[in-house]
Amino acid sequence: MNALDTYRALRAIPDPARSLGWASAQTQAIHLRTLVDALPDLTGLTVRDLGCGHGDAVPLIEARGGHYVGLDALPVDVARQRWPGRAFVQRDALAGVLPPVDFTLLCGTLAYQSDRDARRLLDRAWASSRVGVVFSVWVPLAGGPTWVREWASRGRAAIGTRAELQTAYWVVRR
């Protein structure tokens, strides 16, 4: 079973947060809030939520003045129903062209990727983001695996960690 198959299997769970791989809605909210709070004022900027799930980042991005675009490899019907009028696209972010945006948000998305695909995904997000990329990695080591620190060195990187969640949060700006 590959990572995407695991993610597909999770979608069958009736609890919305658990169906996206989160331990609870509270845990998901903490992760999203931590990443979005690390961003600057988003007024007039477009934020692509790569691995958008049900679009739970919509209110956080919009509250900061940003324009939200969600993208997920799995169906986005629930997100479209929850957030009518917002842009949600179902497609594999590792294939085809990613349209340019200002920021790309990856909250939990990298947990479903091999190291190789996670790097490819970050490379594609970086290449299509005018301002930067914000993401989380779930590891017990502060800052994430060595390859993450090396990847982040391409821009002006800032990191925050939450030891209780075994997560490192990265903002990499041009």
C-alpha positions as CSV (number, residue, x, y, z in Angstrom):
1,M,0.0,0.0,0.0
2,N,1.5,3.4,-1.0
3,A,0.9,6.7,0.8
4,L,-1.9,7.8,-1.3
5,D,-3.7,4.4,-0.8
6,T,-3.4,5.0,3.0
7,Y,-4.9,8.5,2.6
8,R,-7.7,7.0,0.5
9,A,-8.5,4.4,3.2
10,L,-8.6,7.1,5.8
11,R,-11.3,9.0,3.8
12,A,-13.7,6.2,4.7
13,I,-13.6,7.1,8.4
14,P,-16.8,9.0,9.4
15,D,-15.1,11.6,11.7
16,P,-14.0,14.5,9.4
17,A,-10.7,15.2,11.0
18,R,-9.7,11.5,11.4
19,S,-10.7,10.9,7.8
20,L,-7.9,13.3,6.9
21,G,-5.3,11.5,9.1
22,W,-5.6,13.8,12.1
23,A,-5.9,12.5,15.7
24,S,-8.7,14.9,16.3
25,A,-10.3,18.2,15.1
26,Q,-8.4,20.0,17.9
27,T,-5.0,18.7,16.7
28,Q,-5.8,19.6,13.1
29,A,-6.8,23.1,14.2
30,I,-3.6,23.6,16.2
31,H,-1.5,22.6,13.2
32,L,-3.3,24.8,10.7
33,R,-3.4,27.8,13.1
34,T,0.4,27.4,13.8
35,L,1.2,27.5,10.1
36,V,-1.1,30.3,9.1
37,D,-0.1,32.4,12.0
38,A,3.5,32.1,10.8
39,L,2.6,33.9,7.5
40,P,2.7,37.6,7.0
41,D,-0.4,39.7,6.2
42,L,-2.0,37.9,3.3
43,T,-4.1,40.8,2.0
44,G,-4.3,40.5,-1.8
45,L,-2.2,37.3,-1.8
46,T,-3.2,33.9,-3.1
47,V,-2.5,30.9,-0.9
48,R,-2.7,27.4,-2.4
49,D,-3.5,24.7,0.2
50,L,-1.8,21.6,-1.2
51,G,-3.6,18.6,0.2
52,C,-6.6,20.7,1.2
53,G,-8.8,17.8,2.4
54,H,-12.1,19.4,3.4
55,G,-10.9,23.0,3.1
56,D,-10.4,23.6,6.8
57,A,-7.8,26.3,6.2
58,V,-10.3,28.5,4.3
59,P,-11.5,30.6,7.3
60,L,-7.9,31.1,8.6
61,I,-6.5,32.2,5.2
62,E,-9.5,34.5,4.5
63,A,-9.3,36.0,8.0
64,R,-5.8,37.1,7.1
65,G,-7.0,38.7,3.9
66,G,-5.8,35.9,1.6
67,H,-7.4,34.4,-1.4
68,Y,-7.7,30.6,-1.0
69,V,-7.2,27.9,-3.6
70,G,-7.4,24.2,-2.5
71,L,-5.8,21.3,-4.3
72,D,-6.0,17.6,-3.4
73,A,-5.3,14.3,-5.1
74,L,-8.5,12.9,-3.8
75,P,-12.1,14.2,-4.4
76,V,-12.8,17.7,-3.1
77,D,-16.6,17.4,-3.0
78,V,-16.8,17.8,0.7
79,A,-14.7,21.0,0.5
80,R,-16.8,22.4,-2.3
81,Q,-20.0,21.7,-0.3
82,R,-18.6,23.3,2.9
83,W,-17.1,26.4,1.1
84,P,-19.2,27.3,-2.0
85,G,-17.6,29.8,-4.3
86,R,-14.0,28.9,-3.3
87,A,-11.6,27.3,-5.8
88,F,-11.0,23.6,-5.2
89,V,-9.2,21.4,-7.7
90,Q,-8.8,17.6,-7.6
91,R,-5.4,16.6,-9.2
92,D,-2.1,15.1,-8.4
93,A,0.3,18.0,-7.5
94,L,3.2,15.8,-8.6
95,A,1.9,15.8,-12.2
96,G,1.3,18.6,-14.7
97,V,1.9,22.3,-14.2
98,L,1.1,24.0,-10.9
99,P,-0.3,27.5,-11.6
100,P,1.6,30.3,-9.8
101,V,0.4,31.5,-6.4
102,D,2.0,33.7,-3.8
103,F,2.3,31.1,-1.0
104,T,1.8,27.3,-0.9
105,L,0.6,25.8,2.4
106,L,1.3,22.1,3.1
107,C,-0.2,21.1,6.5
108,G,0.2,17.4,7.1
109,T,0.5,16.7,3.4
110,L,4.1,15.6,3.6
111,A,3.2,12.8,6.1
112,Y,1.7,10.9,3.2
113,Q,4.7,11.1,0.9
114,S,8.0,9.2,0.7
115,D,11.0,11.4,1.3
116,R,11.6,11.4,-2.5
117,D,8.0,12.5,-3.3
118,A,8.0,15.0,-0.4
119,R,11.1,16.7,-1.8
120,R,9.5,16.7,-5.3
121,L,6.3,18.2,-3.9
122,L,8.2,20.9,-2.0
123,D,10.3,21.6,-5.2
124,R,7.1,22.0,-7.2
125,A,5.5,24.2,-4.6
126,W,8.6,26.4,-4.4
127,A,8.9,26.7,-8.2
128,S,5.2,27.8,-8.4
129,S,5.1,30.1,-5.4
130,R,6.1,33.8,-5.8
131,V,6.7,34.5,-2.1
132,G,7.2,31.3,-0.3
133,V,6.2,27.9,1.1
134,V,4.9,27.1,4.6
135,F,4.8,23.4,5.7
136,S,4.9,21.0,8.6
137,V,6.9,17.8,9.1
138,W,6.0,15.3,11.8
139,V,9.2,14.0,13.3
140,P,10.5,13.6,16.9
141,L,13.7,15.5,16.0
142,A,13.6,19.3,16.2
143,G,13.7,20.8,12.8
144,G,12.9,17.7,10.9
145,P,15.1,15.3,8.9
146,T,18.4,16.6,7.5
147,W,17.0,16.8,3.9
148,V,14.3,19.2,5.1
149,R,16.8,21.6,6.6
150,E,18.9,21.4,3.4
151,W,15.8,22.0,1.3
152,A,14.8,25.0,3.4
153,S,18.2,26.6,3.0
154,R,17.3,27.7,-0.5
155,G,15.4,30.7,0.9
156,R,15.1,32.7,4.1
157,A,13.9,30.0,6.4
158,A,12.3,30.3,9.8
159,I,11.3,27.3,11.9
160,G,9.1,26.8,14.9
161,T,8.6,23.5,16.7
162,R,5.9,22.0,19.0
163,A,7.6,19.2,20.9
164,E,4.3,17.9,22.3
165,L,3.0,17.4,18.7
166,Q,6.4,16.1,17.4
167,T,6.1,18.6,14.6
168,A,8.4,21.2,13.0
169,Y,6.8,24.1,11.1
170,W,8.8,25.8,8.3
171,V,8.3,29.1,6.5
172,V,10.6,29.4,3.6
173,R,10.5,32.8,1.8
174,R,12.3,34.1,-1.3
